[in-house]
Amino acid sequence: MDQVSPDMINAAQGFWARIVLFFEIMLVPTRLYQLVAVAALLIVSWLLARVASRFFTDWLRHQANWPKWRLRLGLLIDRRMTLIVFMILAWAVALVMREITWPSRSQLIALAATIATAWVAIFFLARVIRNRFLRRIVSWAAWIWVTLYLLDLIQPAANFLDTLAITIGDLRLSALVVLKALAVTGLMIAGARILSRLITGRLSRNEDISPTMRVLTAKLLQVVLFSLAVIVGLKAVGFDLTGLAVFSGAVGVGLGFGLQKVVSNLVSGVIILLDKSIKPGDVISLGDTFGWIEELGARYVSVVTRDGKEYLIPNEDLVTGQVVNWSHTNNFVRLDLNFGTSYGDDPHKVSEIAINAALTVKRVLAQRRPVCWVTGFGDSSVDYVLRFWIGDAEAGLTNVRGQVYLALWDGFVENGISIPFPQREVRVLNEAIGLRRAGWEEPGQGPLAAESGRDD
């Protein structure tokens, strides 16, 4: 790192001199009252914002039917209520004073209103950056830059930041370059995110492209756009990327060994998208997990079950494990119900009643007619299996089974078909109980022993 150089000292002195000159100009008697007016507007804005925020928050709570983006916008307005109120009051005062007096007498108030307007605009525009840390960096950089620009201090500040630098070989890295790189790269990433959303939305509405190809195209597009955003952003500020080639190669080798599972999941995700074995909307079973695929991520697959639980299953498990895809080639699913009737019921009639009962359930497909077969003769019943098809497994399996069972019950009750159940008969020997009560409990004693002796 370079030691303190004369250029750095001169730049710092020049920057400080411009700041001192600015405040000397501001503190002249003809402009001092404007500073007092700005301070008074800040106090009044803070008081008004506190009162307005209560009513505004209560009003937002009653807008339950609003879409989420409107509610979020309302919350953002509430967070910056003081600044917004100050901006409105400052512009109103400045415009009124320009009508009744000289424009120079409201110059500082108009300048404060301009800075407040720029800060509000930056606050809302920065919302397009989802990453909170990156959004804060871009917001603070933009607020500082626009403030220095409006105060005509941008060039002295740039000269001072450019002197704060370190030199590594032929690479000179200054604070000015770093700040420019962060700001430009953040804006490029935000632009890439917006463009990616627009293209992904267009792809999702294109019925000519399969769901897996839509997801694959969107993921590849995101990787390309974000990579270009970083590269273009760094090159735009003059950052030399050739010096990072060897370093990035070494880091890549280290990450390859340390992040094997992550890389495996990423590659498995690409394989899933290419072979089209799983796509959004498919109904799958993996172990005890049964649900439909909500989203295909780069590292995992989101599976939502009927009870509202969302499982994040790694892509590697779906590639290497056994997965039941209920809707891979088509949406038809066959279900089996086992039941039994008594031997006194006609099996032909029972089969006909069972088939007709299944057809009364709306989700059972009539074009794939149910069948009912005798599967065996049990100890107390004739055993049957009822097989039927459905075309909407994502709507659940247990509920349609329950509906068919209820239809079977109603059909059997209506036609007098009985469903046997195990019965147990308990016999109580009164003579043995009476003997025990009389005291003949020991073996070899009493009338029973004498009777057994006569048999011998």
Secondary structure as GFF3:
##gff-version 3
##sequence-region A 1 456
A	DSSP	alpha_helix	6	26	.	.	.	ID=ss1
A	DSSP	alpha_helix	29	61	.	.	.	ID=ss2
A	DSSP	alpha_helix	68	79	.	.	.	ID=ss3
A	DSSP	alpha_helix	81	100	.	.	.	ID=ss4
A	DSSP	three_ten_helix	103	106	.	.	.	ID=ss5
A	DSSP	alpha_helix	107	125	.	.	.	ID=ss6
A	DSSP	three_ten_helix	126	128	.	.	.	ID=ss7
A	DSSP	alpha_helix	132	150	.	.	.	ID=ss8
A	DSSP	alpha_helix	154	163	.	.	.	ID=ss9
A	DSSP	beta_strand	165	168	.	.	.	ID=ss10
A	DSSP	beta_strand	171	174	.	.	.	ID=ss11
A	DSSP	alpha_helix	175	204	.	.	.	ID=ss12
A	DSSP	alpha_helix	211	236	.	.	.	ID=ss13
A	DSSP	three_ten_helix	242	244	.	.	.	ID=ss14
A	DSSP	alpha_helix	245	258	.	.	.	ID=ss15
A	DSSP	alpha_helix	260	275	.	.	.	ID=ss16
A	DSSP	beta_strand	283	286	.	.	.	ID=ss17
A	DSSP	beta_strand	289	296	.	.	.	ID=ss18
A	DSSP	beta_strand	300	305	.	.	.	ID=ss19
A	DSSP	beta_strand	310	314	.	.	.	ID=ss20
A	DSSP	alpha_helix	315	320	.	.	.	ID=ss21
A	DSSP	beta_strand	324	325	.	.	.	ID=ss22
A	DSSP	beta_strand	333	341	.	.	.	ID=ss23
A	DSSP	alpha_helix	347	359	.	.	.	ID=ss24
A	DSSP	beta_strand	371	377	.	.	.	ID=ss25
A	DSSP	beta_strand	382	390	.	.	.	ID=ss26
A	DSSP	three_ten_helix	393	395	.	.	.	ID=ss27
A	DSSP	alpha_helix	398	415	.	.	.	ID=ss28
A	DSSP	alpha_helix	430	438	.	.	.	ID=ss29
A	DSSP	alpha_helix	446	455	.	.	.	ID=ss30
###
